[in-house]
Amino acid sequence: MSLRQSFLMAIKNIMSSKVRSLLTMLGIIIGVAAVIVIVGLGNGMETYMTDSFKSMGTNLLTVSIRGRGSSRSVSDEDMYQLVLDNPQYFDGVSPTVSYSGTVKIGTESLSSSVSGVSEDYIYMKDYKIAQGRDLSYMDMENRSKVCIVGNYIASEYFVGSPVGKEIKIGGNTFSIVGVMEEEADSTEGSTDDCVYIPYTTAARLSYTGSISSYTFAVKSEDTVTESKNIIEDELYDIFGSDSAYSVISLSEILDVMSQMIDILVAVLAGIAAISLVVGGIGIMNIMLVSVTERTREIGIRKALGAKQKHIMRQFVIEAATTSALGGVLGIAVGYGLSSVATSVIVSALEVDMKVSPSIGSVILACGISVAIGIIFGYLPAKKAAKLNPIDALRYE
């Protein structure tokens, strides 16, 4: 009997007992579907997290200076010189000063974030100016009271272009010179709900006297670690202690979180895969029952000249086919559940995350299901192959 004939006979036997075959496949279906959904959820989480971090800038390094008293300090000129000395690593630097002044437009008080930045900050963050201009070097030199506002402020509180109009920040009047393009969803509290002013102006108005935070732009994400080491070495030379500063890399944080997600997904997928073993045991059990039910058939085939290898091959192929069909159904169920999960996440949690199964997980799940059929079908097939034809013919 050829492989094609064995396969067709296996399909015929499966279709002759549809309900029993479906129940036999159930463990495989559940296991494959669970693995696909879990891997898809992990892929979606990783993609969503990567996109979120990239929007914040994975090529950026945030430096916080705590200092060691008044004897040792670092100035913005020192940080600019560090960039000039290492042009192969750094693309720019911006001192950043958080300003706590309340934003007022007319009689309206806003909770918008106000940050003092340099003329390079918008470029470093890959933001775009929709109207007006960016902050300039002369704005920094003159400590000008000018600002750039986010799209939310421009659209919600102004009719037409707000460029040239005024707002109050902490009781000081600022002239709007630019409006940013929409970056998020133009809602309150989003990236579009912001105001940027010259860092020199922010430092003077907040009476800080010194700047304690810097944002560095790295030329390539591949050199983030080297760039971070350069900054840390420079600051250590100045302060003599690594407790006087901190350098945070979003790229490194993203790598760590991605590794954690990969480990979590692997553990959950492993737990889900236990049902594949349960499904394999179910296949082995039903194949043992099938051998008993078809004892006379086996005896007749042996009496007609069928060899042990032919009988064994027939039952192994039947077990593998049952498991493979369960795997195919599991893949279909897995993709269906992934679509449902995506809809639930988007509508209920309001998170733009897609549960996206990978082709690799589908191929792996299908391959495992076939392997399980072969492995767990071997024992029943061996039992069938070893049946004595005379005893088999006498079986009632």
VOROLUM-269184 format. One line per field, with one value per residue (C-alpha): residue number from 0; residue in three letters; x negated, y negated, z negated. Coordinates in steps of 0.2 Angstrom, whole numbers, padded with zeros to 4 digits, m for minus. Each point is the difference from the previous one (the first is absolute). Layout:
! residues N
num = NUM | ...
residuo = ALA | ...
c1 = X | ...
c2 = Y | ...
c3 = Z | ...
! end
This chain:
! residues 396
num = 0 | 1 | 2 | 3 | 4 | 5 | 6 | 7 | 8 | 9 | 10 | 11 | 12 | 13 | 14 | 15 | 16 | 17 | 18 | 19 | 20 | 21 | 22 | 23 | 24 | 25 | 26 | 27 | 28 | 29 | 30 | 31 | 32 | 33 | 34 | 35 | 36 | 37 | 38 | 39 | 40 | 41 | 42 | 43 | 44 | 45 | 46 | 47 | 48 | 49 | 50 | 51 | 52 | 53 | 54 | 55 | 56 | 57 | 58 | 59 | 60 | 61 | 62 | 63 | 64 | 65 | 66 | 67 | 68 | 69 | 70 | 71 | 72 | 73 | 74 | 75 | 76 | 77 | 78 | 79 | 80 | 81 | 82 | 83 | 84 | 85 | 86 | 87 | 88 | 89 | 90 | 91 | 92 | 93 | 94 | 95 | 96 | 97 | 98 | 99 | 100 | 101 | 102 | 103 | 104 | 105 | 106 | 107 | 108 | 109 | 110 | 111 | 112 | 113 | 114 | 115 | 116 | 117 | 118 | 119 | 120 | 121 | 122 | 123 | 124 | 125 | 126 | 127 | 128 | 129 | 130 | 131 | 132 | 133 | 134 | 135 | 136 | 137 | 138 | 139 | 140 | 141 | 142 | 143 | 144 | 145 | 146 | 147 | 148 | 149 | 150 | 151 | 152 | 153 | 154 | 155 | 156 | 157 | 158 | 159 | 160 | 161 | 162 | 163 | 164 | 165 | 166 | 167 | 168 | 169 | 170 | 171 | 172 | 173 | 174 | 175 | 176 | 177 | 178 | 179 | 180 | 181 | 182 | 183 | 184 | 185 | 186 | 187 | 188 | 189 | 190 | 191 | 192 | 193 | 194 | 195 | 196 | 197 | 198 | 199 | 200 | 201 | 202 | 203 | 204 | 205 | 206 | 207 | 208 | 209 | 210 | 211 | 212 | 213 | 214 | 215 | 216 | 217 | 218 | 219 | 220 | 221 | 222 | 223 | 224 | 225 | 226 | 227 | 228 | 229 | 230 | 231 | 232 | 233 | 234 | 235 | 236 | 237 | 238 | 239 | 240 | 241 | 242 | 243 | 244 | 245 | 246 | 247 | 248 | 249 | 250 | 251 | 252 | 253 | 254 | 255 | 256 | 257 | 258 | 259 | 260 | 261 | 262 | 263 | 264 | 265 | 266 | 267 | 268 | 269 | 270 | 271 | 272 | 273 | 274 | 275 | 276 | 277 | 278 | 279 | 280 | 281 | 282 | 283 | 284 | 285 | 286 | 287 | 288 | 289 | 290 | 291 | 292 | 293 | 294 | 295 | 296 | 297 | 298 | 299 | 300 | 301 | 302 | 303 | 304 | 305 | 306 | 307 | 308 | 309 | 310 | 311 | 312 | 313 | 314 | 315 | 316 | 317 | 318 | 319 | 320 | 321 | 322 | 323 | 324 | 325 | 326 | 327 | 328 | 329 | 330 | 331 | 332 | 333 | 334 | 335 | 336 | 337 | 338 | 339 | 340 | 341 | 342 | 343 | 344 | 345 | 346 | 347 | 348 | 349 | 350 | 351 | 352 | 353 | 354 | 355 | 356 | 357 | 358 | 359 | 360 | 361 | 362 | 363 | 364 | 365 | 366 | 367 | 368 | 369 | 370 | 371 | 372 | 373 | 374 | 375 | 376 | 377 | 378 | 379 | 380 | 381 | 382 | 383 | 384 | 385 | 386 | 387 | 388 | 389 | 390 | 391 | 392 | 393 | 394 | 395
residuo = MET | SER | LEU | ARG | GLN | SER | PHE | LEU | MET | ALA | ILE | LYS | ASN | ILE | MET | SER | SER | LYS | VAL | ARG | SER | LEU | LEU | THR | MET | LEU | GLY | ILE | ILE | ILE | GLY | VAL | ALA | ALA | VAL | ILE | VAL | ILE | VAL | GLY | LEU | GLY | ASN | GLY | MET | GLU | THR | TYR | MET | THR | ASP | SER | PHE | LYS | SER | MET | GLY | THR | ASN | LEU | LEU | THR | VAL | SER | ILE | ARG | GLY | ARG | GLY | SER | SER | ARG | SER | VAL | SER | ASP | GLU | ASP | MET | TYR | GLN | LEU | VAL | LEU | ASP | ASN | PRO | GLN | TYR | PHE | ASP | GLY | VAL | SER | PRO | THR | VAL | SER | TYR | SER | GLY | THR | VAL | LYS | ILE | GLY | THR | GLU | SER | LEU | SER | SER | SER | VAL | SER | GLY | VAL | SER | GLU | ASP | TYR | ILE | TYR | MET | LYS | ASP | TYR | LYS | ILE | ALA | GLN | GLY | ARG | ASP | LEU | SER | TYR | MET | ASP | MET | GLU | ASN | ARG | SER | LYS | VAL | CYS | ILE | VAL | GLY | ASN | TYR | ILE | ALA | SER | GLU | TYR | PHE | VAL | GLY | SER | PRO | VAL | GLY | LYS | GLU | ILE | LYS | ILE | GLY | GLY | ASN | THR | PHE | SER | ILE | VAL | GLY | VAL | MET | GLU | GLU | GLU | ALA | ASP | SER | THR | GLU | GLY | SER | THR | ASP | ASP | CYS | VAL | TYR | ILE | PRO | TYR | THR | THR | ALA | ALA | ARG | LEU | SER | TYR | THR | GLY | SER | ILE | SER | SER | TYR | THR | PHE | ALA | VAL | LYS | SER | GLU | ASP | THR | VAL | THR | GLU | SER | LYS | ASN | ILE | ILE | GLU | ASP | GLU | LEU | TYR | ASP | ILE | PHE | GLY | SER | ASP | SER | ALA | TYR | SER | VAL | ILE | SER | LEU | SER | GLU | ILE | LEU | ASP | VAL | MET | SER | GLN | MET | ILE | ASP | ILE | LEU | VAL | ALA | VAL | LEU | ALA | GLY | ILE | ALA | ALA | ILE | SER | LEU | VAL | VAL | GLY | GLY | ILE | GLY | ILE | MET | ASN | ILE | MET | LEU | VAL | SER | VAL | THR | GLU | ARG | THR | ARG | GLU | ILE | GLY | ILE | ARG | LYS | ALA | LEU | GLY | ALA | LYS | GLN | LYS | HIS | ILE | MET | ARG | GLN | PHE | VAL | ILE | GLU | ALA | ALA | THR | THR | SER | ALA | LEU | GLY | GLY | VAL | LEU | GLY | ILE | ALA | VAL | GLY | TYR | GLY | LEU | SER | SER | VAL | ALA | THR | SER | VAL | ILE | VAL | SER | ALA | LEU | GLU | VAL | ASP | MET | LYS | VAL | SER | PRO | SER | ILE | GLY | SER | VAL | ILE | LEU | ALA | CYS | GLY | ILE | SER | VAL | ALA | ILE | GLY | ILE | ILE | PHE | GLY | TYR | LEU | PRO | ALA | LYS | LYS | ALA | ALA | LYS | LEU | ASN | PRO | ILE | ASP | ALA | LEU | ARG | TYR | GLU
c1 = 0000 | m0007 | m0001 | 0014 | 0011 | m0004 | 0004 | 0016 | 0005 | m0005 | 0012 | 0014 | m0002 | 0000 | 0016 | 0009 | 0000 | 0001 | 0005 | m0013 | m0014 | 0005 | m0001 | m0016 | m0007 | 0006 | m0015 | m0011 | 0012 | 0000 | m0019 | m0004 | 0012 | m0006 | m0018 | 0004 | 0010 | m0013 | m0014 | 0011 | 0003 | m0018 | m0004 | 0013 | m0006 | m0018 | 0005 | 0011 | m0014 | m0013 | 0011 | 0003 | m0018 | m0005 | 0013 | m0010 | m0017 | m0010 | m0015 | 0001 | m0009 | 0006 | m0013 | 0005 | m0013 | 0002 | m0017 | m0012 | 0003 | m0006 | m0018 | 0003 | 0012 | 0003 | 0006 | 0010 | m0016 | m0009 | 0014 | m0001 | m0019 | 0003 | 0010 | m0012 | m0014 | 0009 | 0009 | m0001 | 0012 | 0011 | 0012 | 0004 | 0005 | 0013 | 0001 | 0017 | 0008 | 0017 | 0010 | 0015 | 0009 | 0018 | 0005 | 0014 | 0009 | 0012 | 0009 | m0003 | m0013 | m0008 | m0009 | m0012 | m0018 | m0013 | m0018 | m0015 | m0010 | m0013 | 0002 | m0005 | 0013 | 0014 | m0012 | m0007 | 0017 | 0005 | 0014 | 0006 | 0006 | 0017 | 0001 | m0013 | m0018 | m0010 | m0010 | m0016 | m0018 | 0004 | 0015 | m0012 | m0012 | 0012 | 0011 | 0015 | 0017 | 0006 | 0008 | 0006 | 0016 | 0007 | 0014 | 0013 | m0002 | 0000 | 0016 | 0010 | m0004 | m0003 | 0010 | m0011 | m0019 | m0007 | m0017 | m0003 | 0013 | m0004 | 0002 | m0005 | m0011 | m0003 | 0006 | m0012 | 0006 | m0007 | 0002 | 0004 | m0012 | 0004 | 0013 | m0005 | 0007 | 0012 | m0010 | 0013 | 0019 | 0001 | 0008 | m0003 | m0015 | m0007 | m0017 | 0010 | 0004 | m0016 | m0010 | m0018 | m0010 | m0019 | m0009 | m0009 | 0016 | 0007 | m0016 | 0001 | 0019 | m0001 | m0015 | m0010 | m0016 | m0006 | 0006 | 0002 | 0007 | m0007 | 0007 | m0014 | 0004 | m0010 | m0004 | 0004 | 0010 | m0015 | m0012 | 0012 | m0010 | m0017 | 0008 | 0007 | m0018 | m0008 | 0013 | m0002 | m0020 | 0001 | 0011 | m0010 | m0015 | 0009 | 0009 | m0011 | 0015 | 0014 | 0013 | m0001 | 0009 | 0010 | 0001 | 0016 | 0001 | 0017 | m0008 | m0007 | 0016 | 0009 | m0012 | 0002 | 0019 | 0000 | m0010 | 0012 | 0015 | m0009 | m0003 | 0018 | 0007 | m0011 | 0006 | 0018 | m0002 | m0008 | 0014 | 0013 | m0010 | 0004 | 0017 | m0009 | m0007 | 0017 | 0007 | m0014 | 0005 | 0018 | m0005 | m0010 | 0015 | 0012 | m0013 | m0001 | 0019 | m0001 | m0012 | 0011 | 0016 | m0010 | m0008 | 0009 | m0004 | m0019 | 0001 | 0008 | m0013 | m0014 | 0007 | 0000 | m0018 | m0001 | m0017 | m0003 | m0007 | 0016 | 0011 | m0011 | m0001 | 0019 | 0003 | m0014 | 0007 | 0017 | m0006 | m0010 | 0014 | 0012 | m0013 | m0004 | 0019 | 0001 | m0015 | 0008 | 0017 | m0011 | m0008 | 0017 | 0007 | m0016 | 0001 | 0018 | m0003 | m0014 | 0011 | 0013 | m0014 | m0006 | 0018 | 0002 | m0016 | 0003 | 0018 | 0000 | m0018 | m0001 | m0018 | m0006 | m0007 | 0002 | m0001 | m0011 | m0005 | m0016 | m0003 | m0013 | 0012 | 0013 | m0013 | m0007 | 0017 | 0005 | m0016 | 0002 | 0017 | m0005 | m0015 | 0011 | 0012 | m0015 | m0008 | 0016 | 0006 | m0015 | 0005 | 0018 | m0008 | m0013 | 0013 | 0010 | m0015 | m0004 | 0017 | 0000 | 0011 | 0008 | 0005 | 0005 | 0012 | 0007 | 0004 | 0018
c2 = 0000 | m0017 | m0015 | m0008 | 0015 | 0000 | m0019 | 0002 | 0015 | m0010 | m0015 | 0013 | 0007 | m0017 | m0005 | 0015 | m0005 | m0019 | m0003 | 0011 | m0006 | m0018 | 0004 | 0008 | m0015 | m0012 | 0000 | m0004 | m0013 | m0009 | 0002 | m0007 | m0014 | m0005 | 0000 | m0011 | m0013 | m0001 | m0002 | m0013 | m0009 | m0001 | m0006 | m0014 | m0005 | m0001 | m0010 | m0012 | m0003 | m0002 | m0013 | m0009 | m0001 | m0006 | m0014 | m0005 | 0002 | 0016 | m0010 | m0012 | 0000 | m0009 | m0007 | m0005 | m0010 | 0002 | m0008 | 0001 | m0017 | m0017 | 0005 | 0011 | m0004 | 0002 | m0013 | 0000 | m0006 | 0016 | 0011 | m0009 | 0002 | 0019 | 0001 | m0010 | 0011 | 0016 | m0004 | 0019 | 0004 | m0015 | m0009 | m0014 | m0005 | m0010 | m0006 | 0004 | m0010 | 0004 | m0016 | 0001 | m0016 | 0001 | m0003 | m0013 | m0004 | m0015 | 0006 | 0018 | 0010 | 0015 | 0015 | 0001 | 0005 | m0014 | 0004 | m0010 | 0007 | m0005 | m0004 | 0018 | 0008 | 0001 | 0007 | 0013 | 0006 | 0001 | m0012 | m0011 | m0018 | m0003 | m0019 | m0013 | 0004 | 0010 | m0008 | m0008 | m0002 | m0018 | 0004 | 0009 | m0014 | m0013 | 0010 | m0005 | 0003 | 0010 | 0017 | 0014 | 0008 | 0017 | 0004 | 0003 | m0018 | m0008 | 0009 | m0001 | m0018 | m0010 | m0004 | 0000 | 0000 | m0004 | m0006 | m0017 | 0001 | 0000 | 0012 | m0002 | 0012 | m0002 | m0018 | m0004 | m0004 | 0010 | m0002 | 0015 | 0003 | 0017 | 0014 | 0019 | 0013 | 0012 | 0014 | 0009 | m0002 | m0018 | 0003 | m0007 | 0007 | 0008 | m0005 | m0014 | m0008 | m0009 | m0016 | m0002 | m0015 | m0005 | 0010 | m0016 | m0009 | 0015 | 0001 | m0019 | 0000 | 0016 | m0007 | 0016 | m0008 | 0016 | 0013 | 0017 | 0010 | 0002 | 0010 | 0007 | 0006 | 0015 | 0002 | 0019 | 0011 | 0013 | m0012 | m0004 | 0010 | m0008 | m0017 | 0003 | 0005 | m0016 | m0011 | 0010 | 0000 | m0019 | m0003 | 0012 | m0010 | m0016 | 0007 | 0015 | 0010 | 0008 | m0004 | m0019 | 0004 | 0013 | 0003 | 0009 | 0008 | 0004 | 0012 | 0011 | m0001 | 0006 | 0015 | 0005 | m0001 | 0010 | 0014 | 0000 | 0002 | 0013 | 0010 | m0002 | 0005 | 0015 | 0006 | m0003 | 0009 | 0015 | 0001 | m0001 | 0014 | 0012 | 0002 | 0006 | 0014 | 0004 | 0000 | 0012 | 0012 | m0002 | 0005 | 0015 | 0006 | m0001 | 0009 | 0014 | 0001 | 0000 | 0014 | 0011 | m0005 | 0005 | 0016 | 0010 | m0012 | 0001 | 0019 | 0000 | m0012 | 0010 | 0016 | m0008 | m0004 | m0017 | m0001 | m0007 | m0016 | m0003 | 0002 | m0011 | m0013 | m0001 | m0003 | m0013 | m0009 | 0000 | m0007 | m0013 | m0005 | m0002 | m0011 | m0010 | m0004 | m0005 | m0011 | m0008 | m0003 | m0007 | m0012 | m0006 | m0002 | m0009 | m0013 | m0002 | m0003 | m0012 | m0011 | 0000 | m0004 | m0014 | m0007 | 0001 | m0008 | m0015 | m0003 | 0004 | m0005 | m0013 | 0005 | 0001 | 0018 | 0014 | 0018 | 0006 | 0019 | 0003 | 0012 | 0008 | 0004 | 0007 | 0011 | 0006 | 0004 | 0010 | 0009 | 0005 | 0006 | 0012 | 0005 | 0004 | 0010 | 0011 | 0002 | 0004 | 0011 | 0011 | 0011 | 0004 | 0003 | 0011 | 0010 | 0002 | 0005 | 0014 | 0008 | 0019 | 0001 | 0016 | m0007 | m0016 | 0010 | 0009 | m0016 | m0004
c3 = 0000 | 0005 | m0011 | 0010 | m0003 | m0018 | m0002 | 0009 | m0011 | m0015 | 0006 | 0003 | m0018 | m0008 | 0010 | m0004 | m0019 | 0001 | m0018 | m0007 | 0011 | m0005 | m0018 | 0002 | 0009 | m0014 | m0010 | 0015 | 0006 | m0017 | m0002 | 0017 | m0001 | m0017 | 0005 | 0016 | m0011 | m0013 | 0012 | 0010 | m0016 | m0004 | 0017 | m0001 | m0017 | 0006 | 0016 | m0011 | m0012 | 0013 | 0009 | m0016 | m0005 | 0018 | m0002 | m0015 | 0008 | m0001 | 0007 | m0015 | m0016 | m0016 | m0012 | m0017 | m0011 | m0019 | m0003 | m0015 | m0008 | 0006 | 0003 | 0015 | 0014 | 0018 | 0012 | 0016 | 0009 | m0007 | 0008 | 0017 | 0000 | m0003 | 0015 | 0011 | m0006 | 0005 | 0016 | 0006 | m0015 | m0003 | 0011 | m0013 | m0018 | m0008 | m0018 | m0006 | m0014 | m0007 | m0004 | m0012 | 0005 | 0004 | 0018 | 0002 | 0017 | m0004 | m0015 | 0003 | m0011 | 0008 | m0007 | 0014 | m0003 | 0003 | 0004 | 0003 | 0015 | 0012 | 0019 | 0004 | m0011 | 0013 | 0013 | m0012 | m0005 | 0019 | m0003 | 0014 | 0000 | 0009 | m0002 | m0004 | m0004 | m0012 | m0015 | 0005 | m0007 | m0003 | m0010 | m0012 | 0000 | m0003 | m0012 | 0011 | m0007 | 0016 | 0001 | 0011 | m0004 | 0003 | 0013 | m0014 | m0007 | 0017 | 0005 | m0016 | m0006 | 0016 | 0015 | 0015 | m0002 | m0017 | 0006 | m0006 | m0014 | m0018 | m0015 | m0018 | m0009 | m0018 | 0001 | 0014 | 0018 | 0014 | 0018 | 0011 | 0014 | 0006 | m0001 | 0000 | 0012 | m0008 | m0008 | m0010 | 0000 | m0005 | m0016 | m0017 | m0009 | 0017 | 0008 | 0009 | m0016 | m0003 | 0000 | 0004 | m0005 | 0001 | m0014 | m0005 | m0003 | m0009 | m0011 | m0004 | m0004 | m0011 | m0010 | 0002 | 0003 | 0009 | 0012 | m0007 | 0015 | 0018 | 0015 | 0012 | 0017 | 0006 | 0018 | 0001 | m0012 | 0003 | m0010 | m0014 | m0013 | 0006 | m0001 | m0017 | m0006 | 0007 | m0010 | m0016 | 0002 | 0002 | m0015 | m0011 | 0004 | m0006 | m0015 | m0005 | m0005 | 0010 | m0013 | 0006 | 0017 | 0009 | 0019 | 0006 | 0017 | 0007 | 0012 | m0014 | m0010 | 0016 | 0002 | m0018 | 0001 | 0017 | m0008 | m0015 | 0012 | 0010 | m0016 | m0005 | 0016 | 0001 | m0017 | 0004 | 0017 | m0009 | m0012 | 0014 | 0009 | m0014 | 0008 | 0016 | m0011 | m0007 | 0018 | 0005 | m0014 | 0006 | 0018 | m0007 | m0010 | 0014 | 0012 | m0013 | 0000 | 0019 | 0001 | m0011 | 0011 | 0016 | m0006 | 0013 | 0014 | m0005 | 0000 | 0018 | 0006 | m0007 | 0007 | 0017 | m0001 | m0009 | m0010 | m0017 | 0007 | 0011 | m0015 | m0011 | 0013 | 0003 | m0019 | m0002 | 0015 | m0007 | m0016 | 0008 | 0011 | m0014 | m0010 | 0016 | 0003 | m0018 | 0003 | 0015 | m0010 | m0014 | 0011 | 0007 | m0018 | m0005 | 0013 | m0003 | m0019 | 0004 | 0010 | m0014 | m0013 | 0011 | 0001 | m0019 | m0003 | 0012 | m0006 | m0018 | m0005 | 0013 | 0004 | 0018 | m0001 | 0012 | m0005 | 0015 | 0001 | 0008 | 0015 | m0010 | m0014 | 0012 | 0009 | m0017 | m0007 | 0016 | m0001 | m0018 | 0003 | 0014 | m0011 | m0015 | 0012 | 0005 | m0017 | m0009 | 0015 | 0000 | m0015 | 0007 | 0017 | m0007 | m0009 | 0016 | 0010 | m0013 | 0000 | 0005 | 0016 | m0006 | m0017 | 0009 | 0012 | m0015 | m0010 | m0002
! end
